[in-house]
Each structure stands twice: as structure tokens, then as C-alpha cells.
Amino acid sequence: MIFILYGIMFLYSIAIGLLIYGFSKVRSFESNGLLPKTKFTIIVPFRDEAENMPKLLNSFSKLNYPSDLFEVILVDDASDFRFQILDACGSGLAKHFRFNISIIDNIRESNSPKKDAISTAIQFVKTDWIITTDADCTVKENWLLTLDNYIQNHEVLMISGAVTYYCENLFLHHFQQLDLASLQGATIGSFGLGKGFMCNGANFAYTKSLFEELDGFDGNDKIASGDDVFLLQKAIAQFPEKVHYVKSDATIVTTKPMNDWKSLFYQRVRWASKTSSYQSKFGIGLGLVVFGGNLCCMIGMMYWILDLIPLQNIISLLILKFTIDAILIYKANHFLTRKRMCYLIFGSLLYPFFSTSVALYSLFGKYEWKGRQF
């Protein structure tokens, strides 16, 4: 058994090592002084976000970008109340909006509220470029300017960007940041290897013409999540050279972590539930290897408890996994936050149990999200 565990961990180490190499290959990009000319429509699906929406809109109002070159469409996904900008944000903030903003109701046609919201909004889009983000996010002032400069410098139809958390000094929050850093590291690393398969819908841009040419979310609209990765994988399958990742500090979007373990578990289950439907063979293979690496740690610990494997063998397995993980997480976390990592050792010991539980539950269990059962 110990040789099998070492074999799995060896494959895991190779996979993460390749992602580290790929991460280093993706060059950083900053705006280079080109005059902005790209017109954007920012689509924000929301459901009961009266607390978060004002912060997002306020960050939009501070964008260093001409107001006539972007507009915002908020898509109300059956909120318990009719969201009103003036009521939620206050007239003091609303009067400072210097951009065109509209609110529409979501038209439900599938099992995915968010995909329906985006599809509904796209019917009203008049610009070349669409950006999706979430209501619990905030953006940096040069977000659009940097994306515009990148578009002017590259032949590109779709852009994936980074997302990070705003963390309070809580283990739960820092655990999520470590997890997100690993996911962002894998995302950037896969793009560096020319095998992009994952992105985050909170910072995702593409042309309207591309969305229409790909028939939108057709083919995966029965899956509740995946408004981002399935569209990405469809685009890469047809236009691999025109789907890019923008590795820029100016385009990092900040979102809020979950405030309790149940919500975090259900969120990660929602993310994991789409893995089996990936079109990317690389993504499926990497997912299996990562699952195997985490499961390997759990099985090893169980065998040690049953006195079937010496403790030194388990320690060596954990050290091997911890070392290779720490390198990728450090690189990604440094890019995302420029802050030191917290609870890395304790989080790394807990993560195999958390990740394996999420993966197994996603195959058979139901989850709750935004007051709905899936």
C-alpha cells in the first residue's frame, strides 16, 4: 500500500510542478498609456444583495475610464424585494453615478439562474465587449483601463482575470484564501501551459459576437453552475489562440469569503459539481490527480491510525505534498494579495479532508445556494 500512496503522490507532485512552471510563464501586464477606446457592458446578476451592491457600484463610480465607454446592467434574480438603487445606496451615492446603469428582471429558462441572468442581459447589450462580475465584489480603479489596453495590444476574444478575498483575521477566511490561491494558481498555471480550463465568473470578459457564435450556454444549461468554465472551454476548443489570461494587479477583483463552514462547503460543492461535465481532458485529468493526492493523505492517516503504516512514511507523504503545494500557493497568494500566508500548516492538514468530502458529496448530494435547492 505504501508504494501505491507514494506513486499517487509522485504523480500529484509532477502535476503541481507543471502548474508552477506554467504560472511562471504567464507574464504580468500593465496598462501602457494607450487612450481607451473599448466599449464595455458590465453584467451583474444579483439576488438579495442590498448590503453588497452599494460597495460594488461605488467601486464602479471610481473607475479611471470614460463614462461613455461603459455601462452596467444589473439583473435581478427574483430577489425577495424589488431592488432600487436609490433605496439601497442612498441618494448621496446614486447622484455620483456618472455611468449608464439599468436594472432588468431575470428570465428563467434553465436550471441555472446565473446563466439565465447573463443570457437575459445580453439581449440588451449594445457594446462589443461584455464583462461579468458578482454583486459581492469590488473592482480597482484601473480595471477597465488595463483590460482595454490589453485588448488593443492582443488579438483576443475572451479574457480571464484574477479574484481574491477580503479577509478578516479569522481562520475560516484565511483557509478560503489559501484554497482560492491554489485555484488561481492552477488557473494561471494551466494558461501558461496552453491548457486553460478554468476561470472565475466574477472577473470574466468576452465579446458579444463570441458568445453568440458559441451559442451561449447551450449544452450545459441543465447544470446549475459553470457560467464561466463551460463557456471558457467551448471558446478554447474553437479559438485557442484568442482566449487569454490577464495577469495584472490592476485587474484583480476582490470578493467576500463565506462566514460559516456550511456556506463554504455548499459553495465548494457547487464549484465541484461541474467538474464531471468538463470538456477539457486536461481539466478532468488534473482534477482526478488532485483528488487522488488529497485522498492519498486521508488513506495514509487512516492506515497509520490502524497501525498498518509507520508514522515516518505518513510524515514524508505529507511533507512532500505540503512542499509542492506551498510553492504554488505562495506564488499565487503573492500575486493576489502581496501579504503573508496565514495558517498554512494547519490549513494544509485540514484541506485533504475538506476537499475530499466536497468532491465526494458533489457526486451524490444536494446543496443550497441563494435560498434555493440544487
C-alpha positions in Angstrom: 0.0 0.0 0.0 2.7 2.5 0.8 4.2 2.1 -2.7 0.8 2.9 -4.2 0.5 6.0 -2.0 4.0 7.2 -2.9 3.1 6.6 -6.6 0.0 8.7 -6.4 1.8 11.5 -4.6 4.6 11.4 -7.2 2.1 12.0 -9.9 0.5 14.7 -7.8 3.8 16.4 -7.4 4.5 16.3 -11.1 1.1 17.9 -11.9 1.5 20.7 -9.4 5.1 21.2 -10.5 3.9 21.7 -14.1 1.4 24.3 -12.9 4.1 26.1 -11.0 6.1 26.2 -14.3 3.1 27.4 -16.2 2.4 30.1 -13.6 5.8 31.5 -14.2 5.4 31.5 -18.0 2.4 33.9 -17.8 3.8 37.4 -18.0 2.5 40.2 -16.0 0.7 43.0 -17.8 0.1 46.7 -17.0 -1.7 49.4 -19.0 0.8 51.1 -21.3 -0.7 54.5 -21.8 -3.0 53.8 -24.8 -6.1 56.0 -25.0 -9.1 54.0 -24.0 -11.5 53.0 -26.8 -13.1 49.7 -26.0 -16.8 49.9 -25.0 -17.8 47.5 -22.2 -21.1 46.4 -20.7 -20.7 45.1 -17.2 -23.3 42.4 -16.3 -24.1 41.8 -12.6 -26.6 39.1 -11.7 -27.8 39.6 -8.2 -30.3 38.1 -5.6 -30.9 40.0 -2.4 -27.6 41.9 -2.3 -28.7 45.2 -0.7 -25.7 45.1 1.6 -23.1 44.4 -1.1 -24.4 46.2 -4.2 -23.6 49.8 -3.0 -20.0 48.8 -2.5 -19.7 47.4 -6.0 -21.4 50.4 -7.6 -19.2 52.7 -5.6 -16.1 51.0 -7.0 -17.6 51.4 -10.5 -18.0 55.1 -9.9 -14.3 55.4 -9.1 -13.2 53.7 -12.3 -10.5 55.5 -14.3 -12.4 55.1 -17.5 -14.5 57.4 -19.7 -18.2 57.1 -18.6 -19.4 57.0 -22.2 -17.4 53.8 -22.8 -19.1 51.6 -20.3 -22.5 50.8 -18.9 -23.8 48.5 -16.2 -26.7 46.1 -16.4 -28.0 44.7 -13.0 -30.1 41.5 -13.4 -32.5 40.9 -10.5 -32.8 37.2 -10.0 -36.1 37.0 -8.1 -35.0 39.0 -5.0 -37.4 39.0 -2.1 -37.7 42.7 -2.6 -37.6 44.9 -5.7 -34.1 46.3 -5.6 -33.9 50.0 -6.0 -30.6 51.8 -6.4 -31.8 54.9 -4.5 -33.2 52.9 -1.7 -30.2 50.6 -1.2 -27.4 53.0 -2.0 -28.9 56.3 -0.8 -29.3 59.4 -2.9 -25.9 60.6 -1.8 -24.2 57.8 -3.7 -26.7 57.5 -6.6 -26.2 61.1 -7.7 -22.5 60.4 -8.2 -23.1 57.7 -10.7 -21.6 59.0 -13.9 -22.2 55.9 -16.0 -25.3 54.4 -17.6 -26.9 51.9 -15.3 -30.1 49.8 -15.7 -31.9 47.1 -13.8 -33.8 44.2 -15.5 -35.5 41.1 -14.3 -34.1 37.7 -14.9 -36.0 35.5 -17.3 -35.7 31.9 -16.1 -35.4 29.2 -18.9 -33.0 26.7 -17.5 -31.7 25.1 -14.3 -29.1 27.8 -13.9 -30.3 31.2 -12.6 -26.9 32.9 -13.3 -26.7 31.6 -16.9 -30.2 32.8 -17.5 -29.4 36.2 -16.0 -26.4 36.6 -18.3 -28.4 35.4 -21.3 -31.2 37.8 -20.4 -28.8 40.8 -20.1 -27.0 40.0 -23.4 -30.2 40.8 -25.3 -29.8 44.4 -24.2 -26.0 44.7 -24.8 -25.0 47.1 -27.5 -21.2 47.1 -26.9 -18.6 44.9 -28.4 -17.3 43.6 -25.0 -19.1 42.1 -22.0 -17.7 41.7 -18.5 -19.4 39.6 -15.8 -18.8 40.1 -12.1 -20.7 39.4 -8.9 -22.6 41.7 -6.6 -20.4 41.0 -3.6 -17.3 42.2 -5.4 -15.3 45.4 -5.7 -13.0 46.4 -8.6 -9.9 48.5 -8.8 -9.9 51.9 -10.5 -7.8 50.8 -13.5 -9.7 47.6 -14.0 -11.3 48.6 -17.3 -8.4 50.7 -18.5 -6.0 47.7 -18.2 -8.4 45.4 -19.9 -8.8 47.9 -22.7 -5.0 48.3 -23.2 -4.7 44.5 -23.2 -7.4 44.2 -25.9 -5.7 46.9 -28.0 -2.4 45.0 -27.7 -3.6 41.5 -28.4 -5.9 39.7 -30.8 -8.3 38.3 -28.2 -11.9 37.3 -27.9 -12.1 36.2 -24.2 -10.2 37.3 -21.1 -10.0 35.6 -17.7 -8.9 37.6 -14.7 -8.0 37.1 -11.0 -10.2 37.1 -8.0 -9.2 37.3 -4.4 -10.8 37.6 -0.9 -11.0 40.5 1.5 -10.1 38.6 4.7 -10.7 39.4 8.3 -8.4 37.9 10.9 -10.3 34.6 11.1 -9.1 31.1 10.3 -12.2 30.4 8.2 -11.4 33.4 6.0 -7.7 32.6 5.7 -8.5 29.0 4.9 -10.6 30.2 2.0 -7.9 32.5 0.8 -5.4 29.6 0.7 -7.9 27.5 -1.2 -8.6 30.3 -3.6 -4.9 30.9 -4.1 -4.4 27.3 -5.0 -7.3 27.5 -7.5 -6.0 30.8 -9.0 -2.5 29.2 -9.2 -3.9 26.3 -11.1 -5.9 28.6 -13.4 -2.9 30.7 -14.3 -0.6 27.7 -14.5 -2.9 25.9 -16.9 -3.0 29.0 -19.2 0.8 29.1 -19.0 0.9 25.5 -20.2 -1.5 26.3 -23.0 -4.2 24.2 -21.3 -6.5 26.8 -19.8 -9.7 25.1 -18.5 -10.8 27.2 -15.5 -11.8 30.8 -14.8 -13.9 32.8 -12.4 -17.2 34.5 -13.5 -16.5 37.3 -11.1 -13.9 38.6 -13.5 -14.6 37.3 -16.9 -14.7 39.2 -20.2 -15.7 38.2 -23.8 -17.1 39.7 -27.0 -20.8 39.5 -27.6 -20.1 38.1 -31.1 -18.1 35.2 -29.5 -20.9 34.4 -27.1 -23.4 34.3 -30.0 -21.1 32.2 -32.1 -20.7 29.7 -29.3 -24.5 29.6 -28.8 -24.0 30.9 -25.3 -24.6 28.3 -22.6 -26.3 25.8 -24.9 -25.3 22.3 -24.0 -24.7 22.9 -20.3 -27.7 24.9 -19.2 -29.0 22.0 -17.1 -26.0 22.3 -14.8 -26.7 25.0 -12.1 -23.2 26.4 -12.1 -20.5 26.9 -14.7 -21.5 30.1 -16.4 -17.7 30.7 -16.6 -15.8 27.5 -17.2 -18.1 25.8 -19.7 -18.1 29.0 -21.8 -14.3 29.2 -21.5 -13.8 25.6 -22.5 -16.1 26.0 -25.5 -14.2 29.1 -26.6 -10.8 27.4 -26.2 -11.9 24.4 -28.2 -12.7 26.7 -31.2 -10.4 29.6 -30.7 -7.5 28.5 -28.5 -5.2 31.4 -29.5 -7.8 34.1 -28.7 -8.6 33.1 -25.1 -6.1 34.8 -22.7 -5.4 35.2 -19.0 -4.6 38.8 -17.9 -2.1 38.6 -15.0 -2.3 42.1 -13.7 -2.6 43.6 -10.3 -4.8 46.3 -11.7 -7.5 43.8 -12.8 -7.8 41.7 -9.6 -11.3 41.7 -8.4 -12.0 41.4 -4.6 -14.9 39.4 -3.2 -16.2 38.4 0.2 -15.4 35.0 1.8 -18.1 32.8 3.3 -18.8 33.5 7.0 -19.6 30.0 8.1 -18.4 26.5 7.3 -21.8 25.3 6.0 -22.0 28.0 3.4 -18.4 27.4 2.4 -19.0 23.7 2.0 -22.0 24.3 -0.2 -20.2 26.9 -2.3 -17.3 24.5 -3.0 -19.8 21.7 -3.7 -21.4 24.0 -6.3 -18.0 24.6 -7.8 -17.0 20.9 -7.8 -20.4 19.7 -9.2 -19.5 20.8 -12.7 -16.1 19.1 -12.9 -17.5 15.8 -14.3 -19.0 17.8 -17.2 -15.8 19.4 -18.3 -14.9 19.3 -22.0 -11.2 19.8 -21.2 -9.4 16.4 -20.8 -6.6 18.2 -19.1 -9.0 19.7 -16.6 -10.6 16.3 -15.9 -7.2 14.6 -15.6 -5.9 17.3 -13.3 -9.0 17.1 -11.1 -8.5 13.3 -10.7 -4.9 13.7 -9.8 -5.6 16.4 -7.2 -8.4 14.3 -5.8 -6.0 11.3 -5.7 -3.4 13.4 -3.8 -5.8 14.5 -1.2 -7.4 11.1 -0.8 -3.9 9.6 -0.5 -3.3 11.7 2.6 -6.5 10.6 4.2 -5.9 6.9 3.5 -2.4 7.2 4.7 -3.5 8.7 8.0 -6.2 6.0 8.4 -3.6 3.3 7.8 -1.3 4.9 10.4 -4.1 5.0 13.0 -4.7 1.3 12.3 -1.0 0.7 12.8 -0.6 -0.6 9.2 1.9 2.1 8.1 4.8 3.6 10.1 4.4 7.2 11.1 7.6 8.3 9.3 6.0 7.2 6.0 2.9 9.3 6.5 5.0 12.3 7.6 7.1 12.0 4.4 4.0 11.9 2.3 2.6 15.0 4.0 5.8 16.9 3.7 6.1 16.1 0.0 2.5 17.4 -0.6 2.9 20.4 1.6 6.1 21.5 0.0 4.9 21.4 -3.6 1.5 22.9 -2.6 3.2 25.7 -0.7 5.3 26.8 -3.7 2.2 27.2 -5.9 0.1 28.8 -3.2 2.9 31.2 -2.3 3.3 32.4 -5.9 -0.4 32.8 -6.4 -1.0 34.5 -3.0 1.9 36.9 -3.5 0.3 37.9 -6.9 -3.2 38.2 -5.4 -2.5 40.0 -2.1 1.2 40.8 -1.5 0.5 39.6 2.1 2.0 36.7 4.0 0.1 33.5 4.2 -1.7 32.7 7.4 -2.5 29.2 8.9 -0.7 27.5 6.1 0.4 24.4 8.1 -2.9 23.9 9.9 -4.9 24.7 6.7 -2.8 22.2 4.7 -3.6 19.4 7.3 -7.3 20.2 7.2 -7.6 20.7 3.4 -7.4 17.0 2.3 -10.3 16.1 4.5 -12.3 19.1 3.4 -11.5 18.8 -0.3 -12.2 15.0 -0.4 -15.5 15.5 1.4 -16.6 18.2 -1.1 -15.6 16.1 -4.1 -17.5 13.0 -2.9 -20.6 14.9 -1.8 -20.8 16.8 -5.1 -21.3 13.4 -6.9 -24.4 12.5 -5.0 -25.6 15.2 -2.6 -27.8 18.3 -3.0 -26.7 21.7 -2.0 -28.4 25.0 -1.1 -27.4 28.3 -2.7 -29.1 31.7 -2.5 -32.1 30.1 -0.8 -32.6 27.5 -3.5 -32.0 23.8 -3.5 -29.9 22.2 -6.3 
